[in-house]
Amino acid sequence: MSVSSAALETRAVSWTGRLADYVQLTRPRIGAMTVVAVAASSIVARWGQPDWGRCIAAMIGVLCVAASASAMNQWLERDTDGQMPRTAGRPLVGGRLNSGEVLWFVGVLGLSGLAVLTVGATVSAALWALATWLIYVVGYTPLKRRSSANTAVGAISGAMPVVIGWVAVGGAYDLRLAALFTTLYLWQFPHFMAIAWLYRSQYARAGLQMLTVVEPTGRRAGIQAVLTALILIPVSCVPAIYGPVPGASLYVAWAFVLGAAQFACAVIFFAQRSDGTARLLLAASLVYLPTLLGLLVLVPLA
């Protein structure tokens, strides 16, 4: 291999690595779940008759804003991230990207997302997206070092994508939207309590005030997981019983089965708090939400 060919290959590897680092900043798995929530809510908002132009603009815009928030979160938490094995490999901690690069990335993605929402969807969608960014970055992120209430605050920003998708297509503020928002809000408690248990020692080492750190037996975390999983069952059925819905019976039946399964996993976690039962609950939560949102779109609710 010639010197010039080797240099070109090294440069390509370097750029590939930098691209991977920028992608890691966006936390793509969270972004994917956010896009699914936006798409589902924008379709349900129009009773199964989607406005595809606004729906796609909402998905792109929210994906950019969510990626911006995730990158800003990593910039703010770069010190604590370095103290936890699960986050020690992030680009800022490893020095593969510097603060200036990340802040530029945050600004470009955030402003681009808001612009796409404003032009391609509605101004209301852009304002809700901005509020979501602020709650996550200014509210939730610093609160993690101060109070176990951080999960309750962070769950607000986690549920907001359904509002953004809803208003992006001109959906009316009604009981269906309230139920969707509440569903996503409540779902995050079983999900995050399982994560908080699995990584409780790392959170404690980094000084993050998760409920499993403040109350290390996990009893309160288990109670929260059980109660929210239980309340989710009736709340998740509301979109199907609001107004004349042909597919209501089928949707309600599946929503009940999904909710009951997640509730059972939460009870098991509460009864025997261990890494194994926490992983079971985490897996159940990861199956529950995308399946429920898929049912909302696939079962005829129009």
C-alpha positions, 0 to 999 in steps of 0.5 A: 500500500502506498503512503498516499493510500494509507493516509487516505484510509487513515483519514476515512477511518478517522472521519468514520469514528467522528461520525460515530461519536456524533451519532452516539451523542444523539442517543439514537435508541431514545430518538427512535422511540421518540419518533415512534411516539410522534408518528403514532400521536399524529396519526391518532390525532386525525382519527387514522387519516394522517397528514403525511407532510406534517407528520414527517416534518414533525418526526424529523423536527422532533428527532433533531430537537431530541438529539440536541437535548441528548447531546446537551445532557451529555455536555452537562453530565460529562463529569458524572458520566466519567464516574460510571462504567455505563457512560464512561465511553461517551465521546466527551468523557473519552476526549474524542470530541471537545466541548465547543464541538458538542455545543455547536452540534447542540445549537445546529440540531436544536435550531434546525429541528425548531425550524422544521417544525415551524415551517413544515408543521405548526408554530405550536409544535415548535413551541412544545418542542422548545418546552420539552428541550428546556424541561429535559436540559434545564429541569431534569438534568441538574435535578438528578444531582439534587433530588429523587424527584428527577424521574417525575420531572424527566417523565414530563419531557419523555411524554411530550413527543405525543403532544408535539406530534398531535398539535403538528397535524392540527389535532384538537386538545381532547381526552385522547391526547390527555390519555396518550400523554398520561400513558407515556408519562406513567410508563416511564416509572416502571421503565426507569425504576428497573434501570435505577435498580440495575445501575444503583451502585454506579449512580451512587458513585456519581452522586446522582440522587435516583430513588434506588440511591436515596432508598437503597432497599428498592421498596419505594422504587418497587411501589412506584413501578407497581402503582404506575403499571396498574394505573396504566391499564385503564388509562391506556384504554381511553383513546379507544373508548372516546367517541365512536371507534370501530376497533375499540374492543380489539384494542382494549383487549390487547391493551389490557393484556399488555398492561397486565403483563407489565403489571405482573413484572412490576409486582415480581420486581417489588416482591423480590428486588434483584437484578434478574427481576429488574431486567424482566421489568425492563424487558416488559417495558421495552415491549409494552410501549412500542407495541401499544403505540403500534396497536393505536395505529394498526387497529382501526380507531377511526 
